[in-house]
Amino acid sequence: MDETVSAADPGDFEMSGEDTSDTSPSSTSTSSPDTGETSAVEDAYWRENIRLLVTLMAIWFACSFGAGILFRDFLDQFMLGGYPLGFWFAQQGSIYVFMALIFYYVVKMRKIERKYDLDD
């Protein structure tokens, strides 16, 4: 065993139980003061973002769970590509709908970001 480790300066090693961070008032405050206009814009952006996300997730749920499972018996009386429509939604249709929703989300979010001046 090498004994040179014990000769190291104790200040070089940080104890796991000790808090060695700077506790000055300027370093502990990480939040910036809220301005009325900024928070209103941020609230409007997030409200529109969440509304879009919930809407798209509801559509996806209706297509995947609703059309593929709940309404499968009703949809199976219709044919698409030689397969019953309910079976098609359960196997492929919900995936296609999900991919279309992703592309729609990207386009819509770009518009929302431009609207609130958050685009790059």
C-alpha positions as CSV (number, residue, x, y, z in Angstrom):
1,M,0.0,0.0,0.0
2,D,1.2,3.5,-0.8
3,E,1.1,5.8,2.2
4,T,1.3,9.1,0.1
5,V,-2.5,9.4,0.3
6,S,-2.3,10.2,4.0
7,A,0.1,13.0,3.4
8,A,-2.3,14.9,1.1
9,D,-3.8,18.2,2.2
10,P,-7.1,17.5,4.0
11,G,-8.7,20.4,2.1
12,D,-8.2,18.5,-1.2
13,F,-10.8,16.0,-0.2
14,E,-14.5,16.7,0.3
15,M,-16.4,15.0,3.0
16,S,-19.7,13.6,1.8
17,G,-21.6,14.7,4.9
18,E,-20.4,18.3,4.8
19,D,-22.0,21.1,2.9
20,T,-19.1,23.0,1.3
21,S,-21.2,25.2,-1.0
22,D,-21.2,28.9,-0.8
23,T,-24.1,30.1,1.4
24,S,-23.9,33.8,0.5
25,P,-27.3,35.4,-0.3
26,S,-26.3,35.9,-3.9
27,S,-25.6,32.3,-4.5
28,T,-28.6,30.8,-2.8
29,S,-31.2,32.8,-4.8
30,T,-31.6,31.0,-8.1
31,S,-35.0,32.5,-9.1
32,S,-35.3,35.8,-10.9
33,P,-38.0,38.3,-10.0
34,D,-41.2,37.8,-11.9
35,T,-42.3,40.4,-14.2
36,G,-46.0,40.6,-15.0
37,E,-45.6,40.6,-18.8
38,T,-43.1,37.7,-18.9
39,S,-45.1,35.5,-16.7
40,A,-48.3,36.2,-18.7
41,V,-46.6,35.3,-21.9
42,E,-45.1,32.2,-20.4
43,D,-48.5,31.2,-19.0
44,A,-50.2,31.7,-22.3
45,Y,-47.4,29.7,-24.1
46,W,-47.7,26.8,-21.7
47,R,-51.5,26.8,-21.7
48,E,-51.5,26.6,-25.5
49,N,-48.7,23.9,-25.5
50,I,-50.5,21.7,-22.9
51,R,-53.9,22.2,-24.7
52,L,-52.3,21.0,-28.0
53,L,-50.6,18.0,-26.2
54,V,-53.8,16.9,-24.4
55,T,-55.8,17.2,-27.7
56,L,-53.3,15.1,-29.6
57,M,-53.0,12.5,-26.9
58,A,-56.8,12.2,-26.8
59,I,-56.9,11.6,-30.5
60,W,-54.2,9.0,-30.2
61,F,-56.0,7.3,-27.4
62,A,-59.3,7.3,-29.3
63,C,-57.5,5.7,-32.4
64,S,-55.4,3.2,-30.6
65,F,-57.6,2.1,-27.7
66,G,-61.0,3.1,-29.0
67,A,-60.8,2.0,-32.6
68,G,-58.4,-1.0,-32.0
69,I,-60.1,-2.4,-28.9
70,L,-63.4,-0.8,-27.8
71,F,-65.1,-0.3,-31.2
72,R,-63.4,-3.2,-33.0
73,D,-66.5,-5.2,-33.4
74,F,-68.4,-2.4,-35.0
75,L,-65.5,-1.4,-37.2
76,D,-64.9,-5.0,-38.4
77,Q,-67.9,-4.8,-40.6
78,F,-65.9,-2.4,-42.8
79,M,-62.9,-3.5,-44.9
80,L,-59.7,-1.7,-45.6
81,G,-57.2,-3.4,-47.9
82,G,-58.9,-6.7,-47.5
83,Y,-58.8,-6.6,-43.7
84,P,-61.5,-5.7,-41.2
85,L,-61.1,-2.0,-40.2
86,G,-61.0,-2.8,-36.4
87,F,-58.2,-5.3,-37.0
88,W,-56.4,-2.8,-39.2
89,F,-56.5,-0.1,-36.6
90,A,-55.2,-2.5,-33.9
91,Q,-52.3,-3.6,-36.1
92,Q,-51.3,-0.7,-38.2
93,G,-53.7,2.2,-38.2
94,S,-52.9,3.5,-34.7
95,I,-49.2,3.6,-35.6
96,Y,-50.0,5.6,-38.8
97,V,-52.2,8.0,-36.8
98,F,-49.5,8.4,-34.2
99,M,-46.9,9.2,-36.8
100,A,-49.2,11.8,-38.4
101,L,-49.8,13.3,-35.0
102,I,-46.1,13.7,-34.4
103,F,-45.7,15.6,-37.7
104,Y,-48.7,17.8,-36.9
105,Y,-47.3,18.5,-33.4
106,V,-43.9,19.6,-34.9
107,V,-45.6,22.0,-37.3
108,K,-48.0,23.4,-34.8
109,M,-45.3,23.9,-32.1
110,R,-43.2,25.8,-34.6
111,K,-46.2,28.2,-35.1
112,I,-46.7,28.5,-31.4
113,E,-43.0,29.2,-30.7
114,R,-43.0,31.9,-33.4
115,K,-46.2,33.4,-32.0
116,Y,-44.5,33.8,-28.6
117,D,-41.1,34.7,-30.1
118,L,-39.4,31.5,-28.8
119,D,-38.1,30.1,-32.1
120,D,-34.4,29.8,-32.8
